[in-house]
Amino acid sequence: MKNVNVGKEFYHRLANRDKRQGDGRHNAEEFRLRYFKELDNKEAWLDDSVFVILDFADVKVVGPSFANEAFAYFTIYATPEQIKKKILFENISVIDTAIIDTELKAGYDR
């Protein structure tokens, strides 16, 4: 199991979906490939074991498009409940939790 301080190890502003949005840096595709590459297959979702704990203590902003690309992407393999068992969020604000939950419920929109 990995532990990631997202704000320090990746970036404090999670807003860009991909390299074409905003300044294109620190985008959700990059984030997903860096931290969740092993989850990008159906077999990875067959059990409920925790894969990663994401510490959001140093994260200032989570945008819906980032949340959709980074987290809701996995709704192609798993339910929102399964995703939140495998990817745990610590020190995350109520607002950021609501943004991620909304995107997980809506599913991947690409």
JOSUL-V366146 format. One record per residue. RES is the residue in one letter. BURIAL is 1 if it has 9 or more other C-alpha atoms within 8 Angstrom, else 0. D_CENTER is the distance of its C-alpha to the mean C-alpha in whole Angstrom. Layout:
RES,BURIAL,D_CENTER  RES,BURIAL,D_CENTER
This chain:
M,0,16  K,0,14  N,0,13  V,1,12  N,1,13  V,1,10  G,1,13  K,0,15  E,0,14  F,1,12  Y,1,13  H,1,13  R,1,13  L,1,10  A,1,11  N,1,12  R,1,11  D,1,13  K,1,16  R,0,18  Q,0,17  G,0,18  D,0,19  G,1,17  R,0,16  H,1,13  N,1,11  A,1,8  E,1,10  E,1,11  F,1,8  R,1,7  L,0,11  R,0,11  Y,0,9  F,1,9  K,0,12  E,0,14  L,1,12  D,0,13  N,0,16  K,0,17  E,0,19  A,1,16  W,1,15  L,0,19  D,0,19  D,0,17  S,0,17  V,1,14  F,0,12  V,1,10  I,1,11  L,1,9  D,1,11  F,1,11  A,1,15  D,1,15  V,1,12  K,0,15  V,1,13  V,1,10  G,1,11  P,1,11  S,1,11  F,1,8  A,1,6  N,1,8  E,1,7  A,1,4  F,1,4  A,1,7  Y,1,9  F,1,9  T,1,11  I,0,14  Y,0,14  A,1,14  T,0,14  P,1,12  E,0,14  Q,1,13  I,1,9  K,1,10  K,1,13  K,1,11  I,1,8  L,1,10  F,1,9  E,1,12  N,0,14  I,1,12  S,0,14  V,0,15  I,0,15  D,1,11  T,1,11  A,0,13  I,1,11  I,1,8  D,1,11  T,0,12  E,1,10  L,1,10  K,0,13  A,0,14  G,1,13  Y,1,12  D,0,14  R,0,15
